[in-house]
Amino acid sequence: MDLRLAVLIDGDNIPSARVKEMMAEIAKYGNPTIKRIYGDWTNPHLNKWKKVLLENAITPIQQYGYTTGKNATDSAMIIDAMDILYSEKVDGFCLVSSDSDFTKLATRLREAGKAVYGIGEKKTPEPFIVACDKFIYIEILKNQQDDEDDSESKGKKRQKQENVDKITPKIIKFISATIEDVADDDGWAFLGDVGSLMQKKQPNFDARNYGFLKLTPLIKSIKNFEVESRESSKGRYKLIYVRIK
């Protein structure tokens, strides 16, 4: 059964251009039964949101900026999140912001046993990222859509190569350590277990950050690892295993 998710968006800290892709991403993790966005809608810079709110059935919540330099939107969003938590109407939350002010909120929601997904820009501070079960960068949603819209294969290949180059020795070491953590006596590890543990260790780890749609092609692209495909016990599908060469 799909998780019932409350999607709470910080209108002051998130660009409106990728809302469609963002909502499609959220649908992978559950059913967004509550969708709200917070901001001062008397402010002209939020006008660009109006069309996408209607298209995606997102409810705008008005929050006036009472004091210059203070973000009243954050407070309203945090209070609403706690009200929703105590209502017990949802199984998890999706906090859409690049603001570290939501770090404590994410921690508190997880302490209450709720799943917490974060979505924000790559400038998002580390404390907020690690406070979530999973954190997705808006930029990878943008790159994915741009690749689909790009009809020239040369452009796609160049973009992919640029992303592959971002796989650093630090990332390879991180993957290697995780494989060792779940490997059997022969060094083989089920890739599903590897991916789950990497997500727990580093919530913002995502194969799409490096130009791959899935973890399997990312692992195959790194010469340090050996990949093996095995039949499942019922023979209906393949199981992917990996080990360090």
C-alpha positions in Angstrom: 0.0 0.0 0.0 1.3 3.5 -0.9 2.4 5.7 1.9 0.1 8.7 2.5 2.3 11.7 2.2 2.0 15.4 3.2 3.9 17.5 0.7 4.8 20.9 2.3 6.6 23.3 0.0 8.6 26.4 1.1 7.6 28.8 -1.7 10.4 31.3 -0.7 13.2 28.8 -1.3 12.1 26.6 -4.2 11.9 27.5 -8.0 8.5 26.9 -9.5 9.8 25.7 -12.9 10.1 22.0 -12.0 7.0 21.4 -10.0 5.6 18.9 -12.5 8.8 16.8 -12.4 8.9 17.2 -8.6 5.4 15.9 -8.1 6.1 12.9 -10.4 9.2 12.1 -8.3 7.1 12.3 -5.1 4.6 9.9 -6.5 7.3 7.2 -6.6 7.4 7.1 -2.8 3.7 7.4 -1.9 0.3 9.1 -2.5 0.5 12.9 -1.8 -2.8 13.3 0.1 -1.9 16.7 1.4 -0.2 19.3 -0.8 0.5 22.8 0.5 2.8 25.6 -0.3 3.7 28.5 2.0 4.5 32.1 1.2 3.4 35.7 1.2 1.2 35.6 -1.9 0.9 39.4 -1.9 4.6 39.4 -2.9 5.0 39.8 -6.7 7.9 37.4 -6.9 5.5 34.5 -6.1 3.2 35.3 -9.1 4.9 32.6 -11.2 3.6 29.9 -8.9 -0.1 30.6 -9.5 -0.5 28.6 -12.7 1.4 25.5 -11.5 -0.6 25.4 -8.2 -3.8 25.0 -10.2 -2.3 22.4 -12.5 -1.0 20.3 -9.6 -3.8 20.9 -7.1 -1.5 22.4 -4.5 -3.1 24.6 -1.8 -1.4 28.0 -1.2 -1.2 29.0 2.4 -0.9 32.8 3.0 1.8 33.9 5.5 2.5 37.6 5.8 6.1 38.6 6.5 5.6 40.4 9.8 9.1 41.5 10.3 11.8 42.4 7.8 14.6 39.8 7.8 12.5 37.1 9.6 11.1 34.2 7.7 7.5 33.7 8.9 6.9 31.1 6.2 9.2 28.6 8.0 7.3 29.0 11.2 3.9 28.5 9.5 5.1 25.4 7.7 6.6 23.9 10.9 3.4 24.5 12.9 1.3 22.9 10.1 3.6 19.9 9.9 3.2 19.3 13.6 -0.6 19.6 13.4 -0.7 17.1 10.5 1.6 14.8 12.5 -0.8 14.7 15.5 -3.8 14.2 13.2 -2.3 10.8 12.2 -3.7 11.2 8.7 -0.4 10.6 6.9 2.5 8.0 7.0 5.2 10.4 5.9 6.2 13.9 4.9 7.9 15.5 1.9 9.6 18.7 2.9 10.5 20.8 -0.2 13.0 23.5 0.7 16.7 24.3 0.5 16.6 25.9 4.0 18.4 24.3 7.0 15.7 25.7 9.3 13.7 22.5 8.7 16.5 20.2 10.1 14.9 20.0 13.5 11.4 19.4 12.0 12.7 16.5 9.8 14.4 15.0 12.9 11.2 15.3 15.0 9.0 13.7 12.3 11.3 10.8 12.0 11.4 10.4 15.8 7.6 10.0 15.6 8.1 7.1 13.1 7.2 9.0 10.0 9.1 8.7 6.7 10.7 12.0 5.7 11.7 12.8 2.1 13.5 16.1 1.3 13.7 17.9 -2.0 15.8 20.9 -2.6 18.7 22.5 -4.5 22.3 21.4 -4.3 23.0 24.4 -2.1 20.9 22.8 0.7 23.0 22.6 3.9 24.2 19.1 5.0 22.4 19.0 8.3 18.9 19.2 6.6 20.0 16.5 4.1 21.1 14.0 6.7 18.0 14.6 8.8 15.9 13.1 6.0 15.4 9.4 5.1 16.1 10.4 1.5 17.0 13.7 -0.1 16.5 14.4 -3.8 18.2 17.3 -5.7 15.9 19.4 -7.9 18.8 19.7 -10.4 18.7 16.0 -11.2 15.0 16.2 -12.0 15.9 19.1 -14.3 18.7 17.2 -16.0 16.5 14.2 -16.5 13.9 16.3 -18.3 16.5 18.1 -20.4 18.0 14.8 -21.5 14.5 13.7 -22.6 14.0 16.9 -24.6 17.4 16.8 -26.2 17.1 15.1 -29.6 20.8 15.2 -30.6 22.7 12.1 -29.5 26.0 14.0 -29.4 24.6 16.4 -26.8 23.3 13.4 -24.7 26.7 11.6 -24.9 28.6 14.8 -23.8 26.2 15.4 -20.9 26.5 11.8 -19.8 30.3 12.0 -19.9 30.3 15.2 -17.9 28.2 13.4 -15.2 30.4 10.3 -15.2 33.4 12.4 -14.5 31.9 13.5 -11.2 32.4 9.9 -9.8 35.3 10.6 -7.4 37.6 8.3 -5.5 35.7 9.3 -2.4 32.4 8.0 -3.9 34.1 4.7 -5.0 35.5 4.2 -1.5 32.0 4.8 -0.1 30.4 2.2 -2.4 33.2 -0.2 -1.7 32.8 0.1 2.1 29.1 -0.5 1.8 29.6 -3.6 -0.4 31.9 -5.0 2.3 29.3 -4.3 5.0 26.7 -6.6 3.4 28.9 -9.0 1.4 28.9 -12.8 2.0 32.0 -14.9 2.6 32.9 -14.8 -1.1 32.6 -11.0 -1.3 29.4 -10.9 -3.2 26.6 -8.5 -2.1 23.0 -8.3 -3.3 22.8 -4.9 -5.0 19.4 -4.1 -3.5 20.9 -4.4 0.0 23.9 -2.3 -1.1 21.6 0.5 -2.4 19.4 0.5 0.7 22.4 0.8 3.1 24.0 3.6 1.0 20.7 5.5 1.3 20.7 5.1 5.0 24.3 6.2 5.3 24.0 9.1 2.8 20.4 10.2 2.1 21.4 12.3 -0.9 23.1 9.5 -2.7 21.3 9.0 -6.1 22.6 7.4 -9.3 21.0 10.2 -11.2 23.5 12.6 -9.6 26.1 11.0 -11.8 24.1 10.7 -15.0 22.6 7.3 -14.5 18.9 6.4 -14.1 19.6 3.4 -11.9 22.3 2.1 -9.5 23.2 -1.0 -11.7 24.6 1.0 -14.7 26.4 3.3 -12.3 28.1 0.3 -10.7 28.9 -1.3 -14.0 30.6 1.9 -15.2 33.2 1.7 -12.4 36.0 -0.7 -13.2 36.6 -1.4 -9.5 33.5 -3.6 -9.3 32.3 -6.9 -10.8 28.6 -7.4 -11.5 26.8 -10.7 -11.8 23.2 -11.5 -12.7 21.5 -14.5 -11.1 18.2 -16.2 -11.5 15.7 -15.7 -8.7 14.5 -18.8 -6.8 11.3 -18.8 -8.9 13.1 -17.8 -12.1 10.8 -14.9 -12.8 13.5 -12.2 -12.7 17.2 -11.5 -12.4 19.0 -10.6 -9.1 22.0 -8.4 -9.4 25.0 -9.0 -7.2 28.2 -7.0 -7.0 31.7 -7.5 -5.5 35.0 -5.6 -5.3 37.5 -6.8 -7.9 
